[in-house]
Amino acid sequence: MNLSYSRFNAYLSCPYKHYLSYEEGWVKKLKDRPLYFGTDFHRLLEVRGQQDKIDEVMQDITDTFYELPADQQTALGNDYPADIYSIFVDYCEMWKDAPIPDKTEVEFNLPMGKYKGEPVIFKGFIDGLYFKDDGIVVEEHKTFSKMPAKDFLVMNTQKSLYAVAVKKLYGEYPKTILWDYIHSQVASYPVWLDKSQKFSTASTTKVTPYSYKRACAEHGIECTDADKYEGNLANFFFRIEMDYIPEMIADIWQGFKYTCKDIVQHGKENRTKNLTYNCSWCPYRDICHAELTGGNVEAILEKDYERKTDGSSGSQEAD
């Protein structure tokens, strides 16, 4: 059995969500933009600095997008390929003077024991690693639509679990983690005023120097005051580096092992529905609602869901 942070998180948040996703393998046919964006942006980050490979990835992203059903294209946004490329170009410009990780997409497979003769493996991918003279730095990319709270970054389970993986792989805990956040929506253009043939000067937090320069180029005007939007960059790209706390790592790891035992032993049978405000954005909300209110569950499954057929779990969350 393979266990991941996403699987652990799903089980703790709602055992029935875990059951539908990892045991039954159900996924929604219509995928949300954040899921697509996170996966595609990670692919681009893996080849940053290599324009020929960037072009190959973008061509594949574009081809895949236009092969999707019309409703899925609409859900992602009709300009999705152009949007993600603009965000990536802006990201690279934002961090052009920052070092690139020594390793990216570092896979780990940590044996945790056996259950009824079957190996239990903790699996995952670390987005990036820097090997510095004073220690290892973990890099984790996250997309966002709302700024995360600092406490979430300090007291974070995934952060501690991946520190254990680093120690297993390289013999030492990482010194720090670099949280790298990317907004999943492209920066806006300022409003163009046809009458005066210039941009509105109204205050906005949705325009960056990069989007302003693109807007100027499209309208064929000189770009002279892009700097006034510098303060908005943190609304789209920001990084925070934090120290690891060994006591936190040890505590989180013990709890993870305990929960993993429960998943292995009871995950197939535990169908407890944990109904909270989190249900509002759970991909399985419609199934639960139908079951609890006498709705036609089979019709909902047939219309809106499908089962994974490639042997992977049905998870719709990225680690």
C-alpha positions in Angstrom: 0.0 0.0 0.0 1.2 3.5 -0.9 0.7 6.3 1.6 1.2 10.0 0.8 0.7 13.3 2.6 -2.5 13.9 0.6 -3.9 10.5 1.6 -3.1 11.1 5.2 -4.7 14.5 5.1 -7.8 13.2 3.4 -8.2 10.5 6.0 -7.9 12.9 8.9 -10.2 15.5 7.4 -12.9 13.0 6.5 -12.6 9.2 6.4 -15.4 9.0 3.8 -13.5 11.4 1.5 -10.6 9.0 1.8 -12.7 6.0 1.1 -14.3 7.5 -2.1 -10.9 8.8 -3.3 -8.4 6.2 -2.4 -10.4 3.0 -2.0 -13.1 3.5 -4.6 -11.0 5.7 -6.9 -13.7 8.2 -7.8 -12.7 11.5 -9.4 -14.8 14.3 -10.8 -15.0 14.5 -14.5 -14.9 18.2 -14.5 -11.6 19.3 -12.8 -11.1 22.6 -11.1 -8.6 25.1 -12.4 -6.3 24.9 -9.3 -5.7 21.2 -9.9 -4.7 21.7 -13.5 -2.8 24.8 -12.8 -0.7 23.3 -10.0 0.3 20.3 -12.1 1.1 22.3 -15.2 3.0 25.0 -13.4 5.1 22.4 -11.7 6.0 20.9 -15.1 7.2 24.3 -16.2 9.2 24.9 -13.0 11.1 21.6 -13.6 12.5 23.0 -16.9 13.0 26.7 -16.0 16.0 28.1 -17.7 15.7 25.7 -20.6 13.7 27.5 -23.3 13.6 24.5 -25.7 12.1 22.3 -23.0 9.8 25.1 -21.8 8.4 25.3 -25.4 7.9 21.6 -25.5 5.9 21.6 -22.2 3.9 24.6 -23.3 3.0 22.9 -26.5 1.8 19.8 -24.7 -0.2 21.9 -22.2 -1.8 23.8 -25.1 -2.5 20.6 -27.1 -4.0 18.9 -24.1 -6.2 21.9 -23.3 -7.7 22.0 -26.8 -8.4 18.3 -26.7 -10.6 18.8 -23.5 -14.4 18.9 -23.7 -15.8 22.4 -24.1 -17.2 22.5 -20.5 -13.7 21.6 -19.1 -12.1 24.4 -21.2 -14.6 26.8 -19.9 -14.0 25.7 -16.3 -10.2 26.3 -16.8 -10.7 29.6 -18.7 -10.7 30.0 -22.4 -7.2 31.7 -22.2 -5.8 29.1 -19.9 -2.6 28.3 -22.0 -1.8 32.0 -22.5 -2.5 32.7 -18.8 -0.2 30.0 -17.4 2.6 31.0 -19.8 2.3 34.7 -18.7 2.3 33.7 -15.1 5.4 31.6 -15.6 7.2 34.3 -17.6 6.4 36.8 -14.8 7.6 34.3 -12.1 10.9 33.9 -13.9 11.3 37.6 -14.2 10.4 38.1 -10.5 13.1 35.6 -9.3 15.6 36.0 -12.1 18.4 36.7 -9.7 17.5 33.9 -7.3 19.4 30.6 -7.5 17.7 27.5 -9.0 17.4 24.3 -6.9 20.2 21.7 -7.3 17.5 19.0 -7.6 13.8 19.2 -8.5 10.9 16.8 -8.1 12.9 14.6 -5.8 11.0 11.3 -5.3 11.1 9.4 -2.1 9.8 5.9 -1.2 10.2 5.2 2.5 9.3 1.7 3.8 7.2 1.8 6.9 6.7 -1.9 7.5 4.2 -4.5 6.2 0.6 -5.3 6.7 -0.6 -8.8 6.0 2.5 -9.3 4.0 2.1 -6.2 1.8 4.7 -3.5 2.0 3.5 -0.1 3.3 5.4 2.8 1.6 5.4 6.5 2.3 5.7 8.1 -1.1 6.0 11.7 -2.3 7.9 14.3 -4.3 9.9 17.2 -2.9 9.6 20.2 -5.2 13.2 21.3 -4.9 16.4 20.9 -2.8 19.3 23.3 -2.4 22.6 21.8 -1.0 24.3 24.7 0.8 27.5 24.7 2.9 25.4 25.3 6.1 22.7 22.8 5.3 19.9 21.6 3.0 17.0 23.8 2.0 13.7 22.4 1.0 11.7 24.3 -1.6 7.9 23.8 -1.8 5.8 25.5 -4.5 2.2 26.3 -3.7 -0.4 28.1 -5.7 -2.9 30.3 -4.0 -5.9 32.5 -4.5 -5.9 33.7 -0.9 -2.8 34.6 1.2 -1.9 31.8 3.7 -1.6 32.6 7.4 1.9 32.6 8.8 0.9 30.1 11.4 0.0 27.7 8.7 3.5 27.9 7.3 5.2 27.5 10.7 3.0 24.7 12.0 2.7 22.6 8.9 2.4 18.8 8.7 3.7 18.3 5.1 6.8 20.4 5.9 7.8 18.2 8.8 7.0 14.9 7.0 9.2 15.9 4.1 12.0 16.8 6.5 11.9 13.2 7.6 12.2 12.1 4.0 15.2 14.4 3.4 16.9 12.8 6.4 16.2 9.3 5.1 17.6 10.3 1.7 20.6 12.4 2.7 21.4 11.6 6.4 20.4 15.0 7.9 17.3 17.1 8.5 17.0 20.2 6.3 17.9 23.5 7.9 15.2 25.6 6.3 12.2 25.4 4.1 11.6 27.9 1.3 7.8 28.4 0.7 7.4 29.7 -2.8 3.8 30.9 -3.5 2.4 31.6 -7.0 -1.1 33.2 -7.6 -3.1 31.0 -9.9 -4.7 33.9 -11.7 -2.9 36.1 -14.2 -2.3 39.8 -13.4 -4.8 42.1 -14.9 -4.3 44.9 -17.4 -5.1 48.5 -16.4 -8.4 49.8 -17.8 -7.9 51.3 -21.2 -9.8 54.6 -21.8 -10.8 54.8 -25.5 -11.7 58.5 -25.3 -8.3 59.7 -24.0 -6.3 56.8 -25.5 -4.6 56.1 -22.2 -4.9 53.8 -19.2 -6.9 54.7 -16.2 -4.9 55.9 -13.2 -7.4 54.4 -10.7 -5.8 52.5 -7.8 -5.7 48.8 -8.3 -3.9 45.8 -6.7 -4.5 43.5 -9.7 -1.9 45.0 -12.0 1.8 44.3 -11.9 4.7 46.0 -13.7 4.8 43.0 -16.0 1.2 43.0 -17.0 1.3 46.8 -17.4 4.2 46.5 -19.8 2.3 43.8 -21.8 -0.7 46.1 -22.0 1.5 49.0 -23.2 3.0 46.8 -25.9 -0.5 45.7 -27.1 -1.7 49.3 -27.4 1.6 50.5 -28.9 2.3 53.1 -26.3 5.5 53.9 -24.5 5.8 52.3 -21.0 7.2 54.9 -18.6 5.6 54.4 -15.2 5.5 50.6 -14.6 7.3 51.0 -11.3 4.1 52.4 -9.7 2.8 48.8 -9.7 5.9 47.3 -7.9 4.0 47.1 -4.6 1.5 44.7 -6.2 4.0 42.0 -7.0 3.7 40.4 -3.5 0.0 39.8 -4.3 1.1 37.3 -7.0 4.5 36.0 -6.0 6.1 35.8 -2.6 8.6 33.6 -0.8 9.2 32.9 2.9 12.1 30.9 4.3 11.7 29.3 7.7 13.8 27.2 10.1 12.9 23.7 10.9 12.2 22.8 14.5 13.4 19.2 15.4 10.9 18.8 18.2 8.0 19.6 15.8 9.4 17.2 13.2 9.5 14.4 15.8 6.0 15.1 17.1 4.4 15.2 13.6 6.2 12.1 12.5 4.9 10.1 15.4 1.3 11.2 14.8 1.7 10.4 11.1 2.8 6.8 11.8 -0.1 6.3 14.2 -2.6 7.5 11.6 -1.0 5.5 8.9 -1.6 2.3 10.9 -5.3 3.3 11.2 -5.5 3.9 7.4 -3.9 0.5 6.7 -6.1 -1.4 9.1 -9.4 0.4 8.8 -9.3 2.6 5.7 -11.3 0.2 3.6 -14.1 0.1 6.1 -14.1 3.5 7.7 -16.9 5.5 6.0 -17.4 8.1 8.7 -18.7 11.4 7.2 -17.1 14.4 8.9 -19.6 17.1 8.0 -18.0 20.6 8.4 -17.6 23.8 6.5 -14.9 22.1 4.5 -17.6 20.2 2.7 -18.3 23.3 0.7 -15.2 22.7 -1.5 -14.9 18.9 -1.2 -15.1 17.2 -4.6 -17.3 14.5 -3.1 -19.9 16.8 -1.5 -22.6 15.9 -4.1 -22.3 12.2 -3.3 -22.7 12.8 0.4 -25.6 15.1 -0.1 -27.4 12.6 -2.2 -26.8 9.8 0.3 -28.0 11.8 3.2 -31.1 13.3 1.6 -32.4 10.3 -0.4 -31.0 11.5 -3.8 -30.1 9.4 -6.7 -26.5 8.5 -6.0 -26.0 6.3 -9.0 -27.2 9.0 -11.4 -24.8 11.5 -9.8 -21.8 9.1 -10.1 -22.6 8.4 -13.7 -23.1 12.0 -14.7 -20.3 13.8 -12.7 -17.7 11.2 -11.7 -15.4 8.6 -13.2 -13.0 6.0 -11.8 -9.3 6.1 -12.3 -8.2 3.3 -14.7 -4.4 3.8 -14.6 -3.8 2.1 -11.3 -3.2 5.4 -9.4 -5.4 6.6 -6.5 -8.3 8.8 -7.2 -6.9 11.7 -5.3 -7.7 15.1 -6.7 -5.1 16.9 -4.5 -1.5 17.5 -5.1 1.2 16.8 -2.5 
